[in-house]
Amino acid sequence: MQQTEFITEDLECDVCVVGGGMAGICAAIAAARHGAKTILVQDRAVLGGNASSEIRMWICGAHGADNKETGILEEILLENLYRNPGLKYAIWDTVLYEKVHFQDNLKLLLNTSCNDLRMDGDKIESIRCWQLTTQKWLRIQAKQYIDCSGDSVLRISGAEFRWGREASSEFNESHAPEVEDKKTMGNSLLLQLRKTDQHRPFIKPAWAYSYTEEDLPQRNLSGNDNFWWIEIGGVKDTITDAEEIRDELYKIAYGVWDLIKNHPDERGHKWELEWIGSLPGKRENVRYEGDHILNQNDVEAEGRFDDMVAYGGWSMDDHHPEAIEYKGAPTIFHPAPSPYGIPYRCLYSRNVDNLLMAGRNISATHMALSSTRVMATCAIIGQAAGTAASIAIGESCSPRAVYENHLATLQNTLMDDDCYLPWHPRPIAALTQNASISANNGEAALLINGVDRQLDEDSNGWEGACGDQIEIRFAEESSVSELRCTFDSNLRSTKRMPCSVS
């Protein structure tokens, strides 16, 4: 039988998440766990985005010993340490795969790219995707969509968005350029090196660039680095010029390695190239516009929004758009408080009624994005967006109506799911508040202060030796449906995969 066209398969769900980086993973799991039938669409063969084995950037987040991001992200990192103590990327890929593929209520579509969509008024009615491995079209109809693609592929819905750097006058941002432009931060191709006990020669490809130390001022050429500064593309279009940028990065990366490995002072003789990426990691291009646009002043004022659903704390890490071709410092770390709040109004589109976003495409200026773009921050934003989408499904309302009518539910659900919201104590159940709680070391009151982590010198928890006990006594016979215990998973440990040397 002759086949004259590819098969089209129709799928329906409550929530469709496009993009399987850390933001998309957390968004999809959160939506599914809260009862929404969810589909996660990922255009690569592996999950994790910039954290995957294809790119290998470590998961960074808020600065400070007690500000580590928790929720689904911490759950994944703990699982990875248990299953993958050697921190091997092949196993990391499968930890992420397992977390998504075997999650109830969640369907994972790998090797699937979104190419088109249909609108119904101001709502996305369906998206059209191509799955490379099965050679078929997939038409996915959902009630809510979350764009976690990084490149904001669902912008073809007509959703309003921004690209480039705002003029300093628009938001009164002191770090922004005087005149707006379309320049962005660029793409990077990472290297991983391995220590050796003897020199193994490296022969530079004929097509790679040749560098001297004078060509690369203010770059770390010692070998002990993750080479994030092997970067270009900020003066190009990091989407439409992506293939050209990747080809150029290959030439640069092998040229940099040749300079280190074959340097006259033999600094690279005890190193060899273990791995070089084939997929550049992206930092910036399209940012959606929501009901609020986070800016430099919001960040510097600690973002104490009433609708805070996530937080950041990385410096405003503003890479120069000319990247490796720029002879000055490759980035400026403008100070940012840690933590600072990120409002829910930055997580849904201002003009497409059923579109949320999470990751490096949230509603933010270039300057604010330079901090919010790191993956741990993106992951907890993803969990917030997925939880909001599930509430929108349960209440048959729009993401904006979640802000207007169900904000407390969203925030309390996130805190119950182990997401930390600075300056927001987790509400304590009435049954617990009315109980008498005691411990034989006198610290029981900390168990109901609504703070589930150590902050500076305050432990906010109870510690006991073997045999110590806590007693909860009710005034009358009571029905207890669950007991919540939050254990310290050592938030001062990053638990992250390596992205530099081995």
N, C-alpha and C positions, 0 to 999 in steps of 0.2 A: 504494500500500500504506500502510495506517495504522500508525503507530508508537505503541504504547501504553506503552512504558517505555524508559528510556535504556539504551544498551549497557553491559555490564560486561566489561572486559578483564582477564584474569588475567596477572600477571607474577611471575616468580620470580627471586631473586638470592641472593647470599651475604650482602651487606651493603646495608641500606637506610638512607640518611642523609636525615633530614627537616629541612629548613631550608637555604637557599642563601646565607647570609651568609658572611663570611670564614672562620668556623669550619667551616661545612658544606662549603664549597668545598675547603678543605685536607683535611678528613676524607675526603671522597669520592675526591679524587685520590690520596691516600695509600693508601687501601684498594685502589683499582683497580690502582695501579702494583705493588702487592705480591700480585697474582694473584687478588684477590677480585672476583667479578662484582658490580658495584655499581650501585645506582640512587640518584640524588639527586632528591629531591622539593622543589620550591620553589613557594611560593604566589603569587609575584609574576611579572611578565613579564621582570624583569631579576634578575641575581645581585648579591650584594654586601651585602645587608642595609643596615645603617646607613651603609656606605661607598658605596652605589649612587647613581645619579643621582637617585633618588627622595628621598633624605634628605641625602646629601652631607656626612657627618661624616668628618673625616680619620682615618686609621688611626694611633692612638697606641699606645705600648707602654712598655717599661721606660725609665726615665731613665738618662742616662749615655752618653757618646760611644761606648763600646765594647760596649754591651749590646743593640744592635739585633737584632731577631728575624730569623732566616734561614729555611732550608728552603724549602718551597713558597711561602710568602709573599714572600720576597725574590725568588724566581724570577718571580713574577707582577709585582712592582713593577718589576723590571728590564725585563721584556717590555713593560710599559706605557710606560716611558720611551723605549724604542726605537721602539715603534709610535705613541706618542701624546705627542710632545715638547711639544705645546701644552697638555697636560693638560686635554683636553676630555672632559666626562662621557659624551657619546655614544660616543666611541671607547673610553673606559674600560669601559663596559658590554659592548662587543663583545670586548674583551680577556678579560674574565672569562668571557663566553659561550664564546669559542673554547677557552679553557683547559680548560673542562669538557666541552663538546660533542664535541670532537675527541680526547678522552682515550680511549685503548683501554680496553676492559673497563668503561666507565662510560656509563650511560644517563641523560640529563638530562630531567626532566619539569618544564617551566615551567607557570605558571598552574594549579598543582595543589595543592589543600589537603587535608590529612588530616582526616577527620571522624569516624572510628570505627576500632576494632580488635577483634581476637579474641584471646583468651588460650588457651593450652594449659598448664594448671597455672601454674607461675611464669614462663612464657615468653610473649613476644608471638608469636602464630602468624602473624598477617597484619594489615595495615592497609588501610582502605578510604579511597580518595581521590576527589575530584571534580576533573576537569580542565575548567576554564571554557571554553576555546577549542574543544575537541572535543566538549563536552557528553556526556561519558561517565564512567562510574565505573571506577576502576582498583582492583583488589584485588592488593596486593603482598605476597608471601610471602617472607620472608627468614630467614636463620639468626641474623643479628645486626642490631640496630637502633642507630643513633646519633641522638639527639635534639639537633639544633643549631638548633631553631626559636626559641630565645630564650624563648618563652612556654611551653616544655615541654609541647607538645601531647600527647605520649605519656604524660603523667601519668594519663590515663584508664585506663592499664593497672593502676592501683592502686599504682604506684611511690610510695614515701614521699617527701614533699617538704616544703619550708618556704616561708613567705611572710611578709615583714615583718622587723622588727628584734627580735633576741633581747635578753632582759634581760641586763644586764651580769654578773649573777651566774652565768649558765649556763656561760659559757666564761671567766669572769674577764676580760672585755674592758673596759678602762677607758674606751673611747670609745663604748660602747653605752649606750642609755638604761637607767635604773634598772628600768623595767617594760617587758616586751615589748609590742609592738603590731603592727598589720598595716600600718603606714605604710611606704612605699617611696620611692625616688627617682622623679621624675616623667618625663614625656615632653617632648621639645623639638621645636619647629618652627624650622628654620634659615632664615636669609635670606642671600642673596649680593648684594653691592652692586657697582656699577661706577663708577669715576671718570669724570667728564665735564668738558668744557671750558666748559660753560655750565649755568645753572640751568634744569632742566626741572620744571615744576610737578607736584606730586602731590596728588591730591584723595582724601582719606580716605573709604572707604566709610561710609555712614551707620550701618551695623551694627557698625563697629569701635569699640573703646574709645578714650577720650581720656585722656591721661596728662600729668602735669607731672613735672618732675625730682624733686619731693618724693615723688611716688608710687613712684619706682623708685630708692631709695637703694642705693649700693654696686653699681650696674650701670654698665657701660661704655656711655655714650650718645654716644660720639664718632663712630660710624659705622665705625670701623676695628676690627671685631669679627666673630666668627662667631655671636654671639647664642645661645650654648648655654643662657643663663639665661632665654630665653623658654620657660619650663617650667611645667607644672602636672601634676597627677594623682597625686601621692604620697600624698594623703589619700583617694584614690578607689581603684577597682580598674582598673589600667591595661590589663586585658584586656576585661572586660565593659563598662567605661565608655569604651572607646577612641574611639568615634564622637563622644560628647559632649566628650571631651577634645580631639579634633581641632578640632571646631567652636569651642571656647573659645580654642584656640591661634591660630586665624585672627583672631579679634577682637583678641587680645593683640598678635600680630605686626604687624598693620596699624596698631594704635594706637601701638606703639613706633616704627615707621618714620615715622609722621606726626609724632611728637614730634621726631625727629632731623631729618627733611627740612624741616619747617616751623618749626623753632625760631627764635625772634626773633633770635638771634645769627648766623643763616645758616650754622651749622656743617654743614648737610646740603645746601647749594646745589650743591656740586661732586660730589655723589653721586646716583646713581639706583638704583632697585631693579631688579636684573638677574633675580632668581629668588627665589621663595618656595616652600618645600616644601609638598606636599599630603599627605605621609605622615609623621607624627611619628616621631622616633627614640626608642626605648625604652631604659631603663637597667636596670630591675629589676622582677621579680614573682616567678615560681616558681623555686625552686632545689631540685634533687633532693638526696636524702640518699644518700651513698655509704658505703663502709666507713670513711672518714675525713671529717670536716667541717672544712675549713680555717678557721681563725679568726685574729683579730687577733694573738694571741700567736705563732702559727706564722709569720705574715708578719714580725713584728718580730724573730723569732729567725733569720731568713734562710731558713727552710724547708729545712733541710739533711736532707731525708728520703732514706732509702735507695732509695725508689721514685720519686724525682723524674723526671718525664718532660717537664716544661715549666717555665717560670719567668715571674715577673712582676717589676715594678719601677716601676709607676706609683704615685703617692701614694695613700693611702686617701682618695679624693676623695668625701666624703660630702655629697651635696646635701641641703639641708633639704627635708623632705617637703611643706611648704607652698609651696615654690618661689617664684614671682614674687609671691605674696601675702605672703611673709615679708619684713619690712622690714630684717632683718639681712643678713649675708653669705650669698649664695646657696649657697655650699659651704664646707666646711672641708677643707683639704688636710693631713690627718694624715700625718706622715712615715712612709715605708716604705723599707726598704733596697732597693737595686737592684744586683744582682738578688736575688730570693728564690725558692726552689724550690716547685713545685706537685706534689704526689704523685699517682701513678696511681690510688690508692684513692679520689680525689675524682672520677674520671671514669667510674665504673660504679655502677649502682644497687645498693643494699644488699639489695633484695628482689625485683627482677625480673631473672631470670637471664641474659637476653640483651639488656640495655639499657645502652648507654653514653651519655654526654652530653658536649657540648663547647660552649663559649661562655659566656654570662652565666648559665647554669643549672647550673653544676657544683656539687658538694657543698661549700658554703661558707656561713659566716655572712654577715649583711648587711655587717658591717665588712670582712671579707676580700673580699667581692664588690666593694666600693667601689673596690678596686684591680684585681682580676682581670678586671673587665668590659670593659676597653678592648680594641679589636679586634685589635691585633697580638698581645696575650697570648692572646686567644680563638683566633686563627688557629693558633698553635703548639700550643695545647691540642687543636685540631681535628686537626692532623696526628698528634699522639700517639694520639688516640682511633681514628682511621682505621687507623693502623699496628697498634694493639692488636687491632682487630677482624679484620684480615687474619691476624694470628697465631692468634687464636681459631679462625678458619676452617681454617687450615692444620693446627692441632693438634687440631681437633674438640673444643674445650673452651670453657668459659665465660670471660667477661672476668675474673672473679675468679681463675680458674685460671691465666690469663696472669700475674697478680700472684704467685701462689703458686709457679708452676713455670717461667715463661718471662720473668721480669722482665729478666734480663741481655740476652736476645735483643731485647726491645723497646727497651731503652735503646741498645744498640749499633746497632740498625737505624736509630733516629732520628739518631744521630750520623753514621752513614754517609750518611744522606740530608740532611746539612748542617744538622741541628738542633743548636744549641748547648745543652749541659747544663752549667751552671756547676759547677765543682769536680769534673767528671767528664772526665778526658782521654779522647779517642777511642782505643780500642785499635788498636795498630799491628800489621799482619800479621806473622806469624813470618818470612816470606820477607824482608821489609824489615828487621826487627830484626837478622837474621843477615847482612845485606849490609854492605858497606863503602861509605859515602856521603861524597863529598867535593865541594867547590866551590872555585873559584879565589879566592873572597873569604873563605873560612873560616867561613861561617855555616850549613853543611849540617846540623848537629845539630838546628837548629830545625825542620827538615822532619819530624822524627819525634818531636816532644814531645807529640803528641796534642791540641794546641790550635790551632784553625783560624782564629783571629782575633787582631787586636791587642788587648792589654789594658794600658791605661795606656801606659807607655813601652816595654813589651815587644812587639815586632812579631810574634813567634812565626812568622816566615816568612823566606823568602830573597828578597833583592832583588839584581838584577844588571843590568848595562848590556848593551847589544847586544853579542853575541859571548861574554858570560860563559856558563859552563856548569856543570852539575851532573853528577857521575858516580856511578852506582850499580854496584858491582862485586860479583858473587856468587862465593862460594868454589868453586862447581862449576856445571856447566851446570844451568840451572833453567828451568822452564816458567812463563811469566808470562801470566796471563789478562787482567789489566787494570792500568792505571797511573792512580792517582788524583792529580789536580792541583786544588788549591783556590786560586782567584785572588781577590784583594781586589776586591770590588765596591763599595768605599767605604762601609762600614757607618756612617760618620759623616754620610752623606747620608740624609735621611728618605725621599726618593723618593715623597712622598705627594701625593695629589690635593688641590686647594685646597678649603677649606670656608668661606672668609670673603670676601675682596674680590678684585676683578679690575680 
